Structures are given as structure tokens and as C-alpha cells.
Amino acid sequence: MEYVKMLTKRRNNLMDRYTDLINRNNLSEKELMIKRELRKQIMDLDFEIEEIE
């Protein structure tokens, strides 16, 4: 259960960063890549958390 809490906290931190990027205009190419990577990591964590629960 402690592991799920850690994963959830990590996911929430990534989601905060992702949301910040979503709310900004005129993202650079690097920021767009970061945004895509964050979304991928969030989806991976969602899947892992779901598998554990």
C-alpha cells in the first residue's frame, strides 16, 4: 500500500507539471516534447496503480 501512495504522489506531481504546460501558450518544441513525455509517464503510472489495486 505504501508503494501505491508513492506512485500516486509521483503521478500527482507529474500531473501538476503537465497542467502548468497545458495552461501556457506558445510552447517551444522542447516544452511540447516534455508535455508529451509527462503525459506518457502519467498514463504509465495510472496503469501501474490500477494493476496493483
N, CA, C and O atoms as a Tinker XYZ file with bonds, in Angstrom:
   212  protein
     1  N      0.824000   -1.200000    0.000000    73     2
     2  CA     0.000000    0.000000    0.000000    64     1     3
     3  C      0.865000    1.260000    0.000000    63     2     4     5
     4  O      0.518000    2.270000   -0.612000    81     3
     5  N      1.984000    1.180000    0.690000    73     3     6
     6  CA     2.918000    2.313000    0.719000    64     5     7
     7  C      3.434000    2.625000   -0.685000    63     6     8     9
     8  O      3.646000    3.782000   -1.045000    81     7
     9  N      3.628000    1.570000   -1.462000    73     7    10
    10  CA     4.098000    1.722000   -2.843000    64     9    11
    11  C      3.066000    2.474000   -3.690000    63    10    12    13
    12  O      3.425000    3.328000   -4.501000    81    11
    13  N      1.790000    2.152000   -3.496000    73    11    14
    14  CA     0.719000    2.840000   -4.233000    64    13    15
    15  C      0.694000    4.314000   -3.857000    63    14    16    17
    16  O      0.505000    5.171000   -4.721000    81    15
    17  N      0.882000    4.614000   -2.586000    73    15    18
    18  CA     0.920000    6.026000   -2.149000    64    17    19
    19  C      2.067000    6.768000   -2.827000    63    18    20    21
    20  O      1.910000    7.905000   -3.272000    81    19
    21  N      3.210000    6.117000   -2.901000    73    19    22
    22  CA     4.366000    6.735000   -3.546000    64    21    23
    23  C      4.089000    6.971000   -5.033000    63    22    24    25
    24  O      4.383000    8.043000   -5.561000    81    23
    25  N      3.523000    5.970000   -5.701000    73    23    26
    26  CA     3.186000    6.117000   -7.121000    64    25    27
    27  C      2.156000    7.218000   -7.337000    63    26    28    29
    28  O      2.259000    7.990000   -8.290000    81    27
    29  N      1.172000    7.291000   -6.463000    73    27    30
    30  CA     0.129000    8.309000   -6.580000    64    29    31
    31  C      0.708000    9.698000   -6.375000    63    30    32    33
    32  O      0.342000   10.640000   -7.077000    81    31
    33  N      1.604000    9.823000   -5.419000    73    31    34
    34  CA     2.242000   11.119000   -5.196000    64    33    35
    35  C      3.063000   11.535000   -6.417000    63    34    36    37
    36  O      3.016000   12.690000   -6.841000    81    35
    37  N      3.804000   10.596000   -6.971000    73    35    38
    38  CA     4.595000   10.855000   -8.178000    64    37    39
    39  C      3.689000   11.270000   -9.340000    63    38    40    41
    40  O      3.993000   12.209000  -10.076000    81    39
    41  N      2.582000   10.561000   -9.487000    73    39    42
    42  CA     1.628000   10.870000  -10.547000    64    41    43
    43  C      1.056000   12.276000  -10.376000    63    42    44    45
    44  O      0.939000   13.025000  -11.346000    81    43
    45  N      0.705000   12.628000   -9.160000    73    43    46
    46  CA     0.149000   13.956000   -8.896000    64    45    47
    47  C      1.164000   15.061000   -9.189000    63    46    48    49
    48  O      0.800000   16.118000   -9.704000    81    47
    49  N      2.418000   14.821000   -8.866000    73    47    50
    50  CA     3.467000   15.803000   -9.170000    64    49    51
    51  C      3.618000   15.979000  -10.684000    63    50    52    53
    52  O      3.731000   17.100000  -11.180000    81    51
    53  N      3.619000   14.871000  -11.402000    73    51    54
    54  CA     3.709000   14.942000  -12.864000    64    53    55
    55  C      2.490000   15.655000  -13.448000    63    54    56    57
    56  O      2.604000   16.439000  -14.390000    81    55
    57  N      1.327000   15.369000  -12.871000    73    55    58
    58  CA     0.101000   15.996000  -13.367000    64    57    59
    59  C      0.133000   17.509000  -13.146000    63    58    60    61
    60  O     -0.350000   18.265000  -13.990000    81    59
    61  N      0.688000   17.951000  -12.041000    73    59    62
    62  CA     0.828000   19.392000  -11.788000    64    61    63
    63  C      1.708000   20.041000  -12.853000    63    62    64    65
    64  O      1.372000   21.098000  -13.387000    81    63
    65  N      2.825000   19.408000  -13.152000    73    63    66
    66  CA     3.724000   19.938000  -14.184000    64    65    67
    67  C      3.048000   19.931000  -15.554000    63    66    68    69
    68  O      3.175000   20.881000  -16.327000    81    67
    69  N      2.330000   18.850000  -15.841000    73    67    70
    70  CA     1.616000   18.730000  -17.113000    64    69    71
    71  C      0.550000   19.834000  -17.235000    63    70    72    73
    72  O      0.419000   20.464000  -18.284000    81    71
    73  N     -0.189000   20.055000  -16.174000    73    71    74
    74  CA    -1.232000   21.088000  -16.162000    64    73    75
    75  C     -0.633000   22.471000  -16.374000    63    74    76    77
    76  O     -1.203000   23.295000  -17.090000    81    75
    77  N      0.507000   22.726000  -15.760000    73    75    78
    78  CA     1.185000   24.016000  -15.967000    64    77    79
    79  C      1.506000   24.229000  -17.441000    63    78    80    81
    80  O      1.319000   25.326000  -17.968000    81    79
    81  N      1.982000   23.195000  -18.101000    73    79    82
    82  CA     2.309000   23.300000  -19.529000    64    81    83
    83  C      1.047000   23.476000  -20.375000    63    82    84    85
    84  O      1.054000   24.231000  -21.348000    81    83
    85  N     -0.018000   22.794000  -20.014000    73    83    86
    86  CA    -1.271000   22.920000  -20.758000    64    85    87
    87  C     -1.778000   24.361000  -20.708000    63    86    88    89
    88  O     -2.298000   24.883000  -21.695000    81    87
    89  N     -1.622000   24.982000  -19.570000    73    87    90
    90  CA    -2.166000   26.327000  -19.372000    64    89    91
    91  C     -1.315000   27.432000  -19.984000    63    90    92    93
    92  O     -1.710000   28.598000  -19.968000    81    91
    93  N     -0.166000   27.083000  -20.515000    73    91    94
    94  CA     0.704000   28.086000  -21.131000    64    93    95
    95  C      0.495000   28.138000  -22.634000    63    94    96    97
    96  O      0.128000   27.144000  -23.261000    81    95
    97  N      0.731000   29.294000  -23.193000    73    95    98
    98  CA     0.623000   29.474000  -24.643000    64    97    99
    99  C      2.012000   29.485000  -25.261000    63    98   100   101
   100  O      3.008000   29.729000  -24.580000    81    99
   101  N      2.063000   29.220000  -26.547000    73    99   102
   102  CA     3.305000   29.307000  -27.320000    64   101   103
   103  C      4.440000   28.483000  -26.727000    63   102   104   105
   104  O      5.515000   29.003000  -26.429000    81   103
   105  N      4.186000   27.212000  -26.566000    73   103   106
   106  CA     5.213000   26.324000  -26.033000    64   105   107
   107  C      6.302000   26.099000  -27.076000    63   106   108   109
   108  O      6.029000   26.015000  -28.273000    81   107
   109  N      7.517000   26.006000  -26.607000    73   107   110
   110  CA     8.634000   25.689000  -27.501000    64   109   111
   111  C      8.576000   24.202000  -27.854000    63   110   112   113
   112  O      7.819000   23.437000  -27.257000    81   111
   113  N      9.382000   23.816000  -28.825000    73   111   114
   114  CA     9.439000   22.400000  -29.211000    64   113   115
   115  C      9.862000   21.528000  -28.022000    63   114   116   117
   116  O      9.320000   20.443000  -27.811000    81   115
   117  N     10.812000   22.006000  -27.273000    73   115   118
   118  CA    11.290000   21.263000  -26.103000    64   117   119
   119  C     10.166000   21.094000  -25.084000    63   118   120   121
   120  O      9.995000   20.014000  -24.519000    81   119
   121  N      9.408000   22.153000  -24.851000    73   119   122
   122  CA     8.296000   22.081000  -23.895000    64   121   123
   123  C      7.202000   21.137000  -24.390000    63   122   124   125
   124  O      6.582000   20.433000  -23.593000    81   123
   125  N      6.967000   21.121000  -25.686000    73   123   126
   126  CA     5.987000   20.185000  -26.243000    64   125   127
   127  C      6.433000   18.744000  -26.055000    63   126   128   129
   128  O      5.624000   17.869000  -25.747000    81   127
   129  N      7.718000   18.506000  -26.242000    73   127   130
   130  CA     8.257000   17.159000  -26.017000    64   129   131
   131  C      8.122000   16.768000  -24.543000    63   130   132   133
   132  O      7.744000   15.641000  -24.225000    81   131
   133  N      8.430000   17.697000  -23.663000    73   131   134
   134  CA     8.299000   17.440000  -22.225000    64   133   135
   135  C      6.840000   17.133000  -21.886000    63   134   136   137
   136  O      6.554000   16.214000  -21.118000    81   135
   137  N      5.930000   17.903000  -22.460000    73   135   138
   138  CA     4.500000   17.698000  -22.227000    64   137   139
   139  C      4.071000   16.294000  -22.661000    63   138   140   141
   140  O      3.356000   15.608000  -21.931000    81   139
   141  N      4.510000   15.872000  -23.848000    73   139   142
   142  CA     4.177000   14.524000  -24.327000    64   141   143
   143  C      4.764000   13.447000  -23.411000    63   142   144   145
   144  O      4.101000   12.458000  -23.099000    81   143
   145  N      5.992000   13.645000  -22.990000    73   143   146
   146  CA     6.637000   12.670000  -22.112000    64   145   147
   147  C      5.943000   12.610000  -20.752000    63   146   148   149
   148  O      5.766000   11.528000  -20.192000    81   147
   149  N      5.557000   13.746000  -20.229000    73   147   150
   150  CA     4.820000   13.766000  -18.959000    64   149   151
   151  C      3.514000   12.995000  -19.078000    63   150   152   153
   152  O      3.163000   12.206000  -18.201000    81   151
   153  N      2.808000   13.228000  -20.164000    73   151   154
   154  CA     1.533000   12.531000  -20.370000    64   153   155
   155  C      1.748000   11.027000  -20.443000    63   154   156   157
   156  O      0.972000   10.256000  -19.878000    81   155
   157  N      2.790000   10.614000  -21.130000    73   155   158
   158  CA     3.104000    9.183000  -21.221000    64   157   159
   159  C      3.413000    8.610000  -19.834000    63   158   160   161
   160  O      2.918000    7.540000  -19.481000    81   159
   161  N      4.222000    9.312000  -19.057000    73   159   162
   162  CA     4.565000    8.848000  -17.712000    64   161   163
   163  C      3.329000    8.767000  -16.821000    63   162   164   165
   164  O      3.185000    7.837000  -16.027000    81   163
   165  N      2.440000    9.748000  -16.958000    73   163   166
   166  CA     1.208000    9.753000  -16.166000    64   165   167
   167  C      0.349000    8.539000  -16.524000    63   166   168   169
   168  O     -0.185000    7.863000  -15.645000    81   167
   169  N      0.226000    8.276000  -17.808000    73   167   170
   170  CA    -0.570000    7.123000  -18.242000    64   169   171
   171  C      0.050000    5.815000  -17.752000    63   170   172   173
   172  O     -0.669000    4.909000  -17.328000    81   171
   173  N      1.369000    5.713000  -17.808000    73   171   174
   174  CA     2.053000    4.511000  -17.313000    64   173   175
   175  C      1.804000    4.317000  -15.821000    63   174   176   177
   176  O      1.546000    3.204000  -15.364000    81   175
   177  N      1.883000    5.410000  -15.069000    73   175   178
   178  CA     1.630000    5.323000  -13.625000    64   177   179
   179  C      0.185000    4.956000  -13.333000    63   178   180   181
   180  O     -0.089000    4.154000  -12.440000    81   179
   181  N     -0.737000    5.540000  -14.083000    73   179   182
   182  CA    -2.149000    5.183000  -13.923000    64   181   183
   183  C     -2.349000    3.687000  -14.106000    63   182   184   185
   184  O     -3.038000    3.039000  -13.318000    81   183
   185  N     -1.740000    3.146000  -15.154000    73   183   186
   186  CA    -1.860000    1.726000  -15.439000    64   185   187
   187  C     -1.260000    0.899000  -14.306000    63   186   188   189
   188  O     -1.866000   -0.075000  -13.860000    81   187
   189  N     -0.084000    1.280000  -13.844000    73   187   190
   190  CA     0.582000    0.520000  -12.776000    64   189   191
   191  C     -0.224000    0.565000  -11.485000    63   190   192   193
   192  O     -0.368000   -0.454000  -10.808000    81   191
   193  N     -0.745000    1.724000  -11.141000    73   191   194
   194  CA    -1.555000    1.856000   -9.927000    64   193   195
   195  C     -2.808000    0.992000  -10.036000    63   194   196   197
   196  O     -3.187000    0.309000   -9.084000    81   195
   197  N     -3.436000    1.027000  -11.186000    73   195   198
   198  CA    -4.643000    0.228000  -11.400000    64   197   199
   199  C     -4.364000   -1.258000  -11.290000    63   198   200   201
   200  O     -5.170000   -2.006000  -10.736000    81   199
   201  N     -3.226000   -1.689000  -11.815000    73   199   202
   202  CA    -2.853000   -3.102000  -11.756000    64   201   203
   203  C     -2.640000   -3.550000  -10.299000    63   202   204   205
   204  O     -2.993000   -4.672000   -9.936000    81   203
   205  N     -2.079000   -2.697000   -9.495000    73   203   206
   206  CA    -1.793000   -3.045000   -8.098000    64   205   207
   207  C     -3.082000   -3.111000   -7.273000    63   206   208   209
   208  O     -3.256000   -3.997000   -6.437000    81   207
   209  N     -3.966000   -2.170000   -7.523000    73   207   210
   210  CA    -5.223000   -2.117000   -6.747000    64   209   211
   211  C     -6.169000   -3.167000   -7.206000    63   210   212
   212  O     -7.274000   -3.277000   -6.674000    81   211
